[in-house]
């Protein structure tokens, strides 16, 4: 286990990190996230003895960090820094072989085991074909993979990574992080991430830092919340569940950063209330845009589990919903009428319509007070499962003044 106990460190007279307490169990992969200037890199430096702790302590397997001699520490702890400059024309293989130095005695030479480990490290990081190239003659992304390979060649039990994949193409980011995670129970991994979705995908736990302090720690689901992102990153974001991995995905909402980081710390006052009649995913895109533009949005009647229900709930919208395959009864219809009457405008999206949700449209036909916009994007259409009843209801809505639009920007500009 690697642990920090009330750790503080900094530069000059200023403490950059304060009172940092964390522990990483054997084999765990912990991600460190936070806005610029939150102290992430300083924490990695203090945990790797690059920067001396001012107060508190770092312990590795129960021993204080300062009790390790340099070679022993290098066999125990590998570090991939954020920036690495290599000024001499060593070959790629030479650089990776430097990772074996802590395993040598004073006069020993490279062994067959050293060569095996180096070849394996170069293979898994995708740089074997560069083995004979001077490290000064390869790209920055390739050089970063060389540094990662060198750290792997150390065969450490603990690995610290400061944005180790930040300069890599997405394919190499995925490859390297998969390799690091696959090191398994024998290696404890702690990495700084700017990409929240990569941290979510690969880390067992996430630490959120801000202002030099730990503000949240836990599973990706516990830390990557809309509230945490608003408070510490100054953005509004939709948090959805990845359909394959089940991990949270962060989808920033366009245009919300300035509003969320205002001096008051509270969202802008909505200019209008919009009621959205949608279903089957037809309203999700509009929900993002309306929310990002500061509108208060209500929606329904939707079924529990509908993709539009999930999106609206994730955005904190007021959703009127019923169990799947349940008929819309008088109580739900009355609630829908109240939502429509309270809105400044109602938007009806092109969607599949059957006997179960036709009442949504019939309420729009009956009411007289709230303007209705019918949003039919290019390629979109109403799908009729009502044996022709849909056409009559749509005609009724349009005869009462509803306007059709095809582009979101035209829709928003008409409010």
Helices and strands as residue ranges (DSSP letters): E 2-11, E 14-24, E 29-34, H 40-47, E 55-60, E 63-64, G 65-67, H 70-76, E 77-80, H 92-97, G 98-103, H 112-124, G 128-130, G 135-137, H 140-153, E 158-162, H 170-181, G 184-186, E 188-192, H 196-202, E 205-210, E 213-218, H 220-223, H 226-233, E 237-241, E 248-252, H 257-260, E 273-277, H 284-292, E 296-303, H 307-314, E 318-322, H 330-342, E 345-349, E 352-354, H 358-366, E 371-375, E 383-385, H 389-399, E 403-405, H 408-413
